[in-house]
Amino acid sequence: MYYRLNPQCKLVSGALRGAIYDFRSGRVYSISSSALKLLSQLQEHQLADVVDAEDRLTMDYLDKLSSQGLGAIFITPPSKDSTNNTNTNEKQLDFLWLEITSSCNNRCLHCYASCTSQPSDNSVSHEQWLSVITQAKQLGASAIQLIGGEPMLYPRWQELVLKAVHEQFEFIEIFTNGTLIKPEHIKFFAENHVSIATTIYADNAEIHDLVTQNPGSFQKTLDAINMLTIARIPLRIASIIMKQNESQIQNIMELCYRVGVEVNMPDVVRPTGRGANTSIVPEHYKKAPISPPFFTDEESFNLAQQYHSCFAGRAAITTQGDVIPCIFAREKVCGNIKQHSLAEIVAANSPLQQCWHTTKDCLTKCKDCEFRYACTDCRPLAQSMSETGDWLACTAGCSYNPYTGKWEESE
């Protein structure tokens, strides 16, 4: 007789303990070092060769796994597992951020790009932006976002939208502070199926305008939100929490509810650009620490073994043409569209592809954790919190020690 984990389950080893990933329920079960050793041996040997029939403790444990739908006894050798194939299709470019201008009419305290009112020198030309939109589509991209700075300060932003429409992008979004949106823009958004993203930092002008450093910005953004929702333009509202507005978390979510936009918990300021200023770090509000229970699915599990959970298929292009894997990864330059084609920058074994392939198996500590294929990750945040600025530093906000099998902060 043989004992095996069921086909919808995967056994993952850590430095000390292990985990069973159950794709049917989505749950990840932590198991002890002895259970890990037992199940590993049973993967290769008959039950009688590993477990003494009189060992009731071990047999009871296997019975428990069976009752949970995680394993089963087989009379004949079970066929080799052909499911959960880790050889997923090679990722292609899917989503592209275009930082079409570094100029902004706000002066937000936390701006990741440190934008000012003055456009930067050596910017990408309009013709190059048009070309890169075509190149991205040819490479398989289906979604594009225009950002800045304030993208609506770019004089020919509408032409870029129309180019993306012409290239048949499935999703076109403009991330704007909303202060420059006029009624005529609403008509343009509707006709071209443009989605809008904007930011709110409070439910009042005093605090919102303190964050943006632009008096009157709150009312202008709120007026734009009202126009967009009335016209039923797809809209999402993001919010960043820092010391200056951490009293506004509930107010921001209630405001989103009142205007009819999906309500989400605000994010915490990222230490990039002006966001690296320690005087704006919130005193009480922090990102939720990484902790169990963990959940995943088969597709995500397979993807996590080959690709970074956030970078894969994505790229951002700065005003100067630098290609980076994320808008927050300002120093991780993977090429420049003024020097190379987008196809060359995205090619196999390129620096961008290497970023896409930064799995948890590459990271300090994470590579030895049994939960590594069910855990999210922000590389720029982890790097900024590393004392040495290590790009491969362990995921930020995790207190788990895979070498002791303990969550250290809970001790």
Secondary structure, DSSP 4 states (H G I P E B T S, - for coil): -EEEE-TTEEEEE-SS-EEEEETTT-BEEEE-HHHHHHHHHHTTS-HHHHS-TT-HHHHHHHHHHHHTTSEEEESSPPPPP-SS-S-PPPP---EEEEE--SB-S---TT-TT--BSSPPSSPPPHHHHHHHHHHHHHTT--EEEEESS-GGGSTTHHHHHHHHHHTT-SEEEEE--STT--HHHHHHHHHTTEEEEEE---SSHHHHHHHHT-TTHHHHHHHHHHHHHHTT--EEEE-EE-GGGGGGHHHHHHHHHHHT----PPEEPPSSGGGG-GGGS-SS--PPPB-S--B--HHHHHHHTTS-TTTTTEEEE-TT-BEESSTT-TT----BTTTS-HHHHHSTTSHHHHHHT--GGGSTTGGG-TTGGG----HHHHHHHSTT--TTPPPTTB-EETTTTEEGGG-
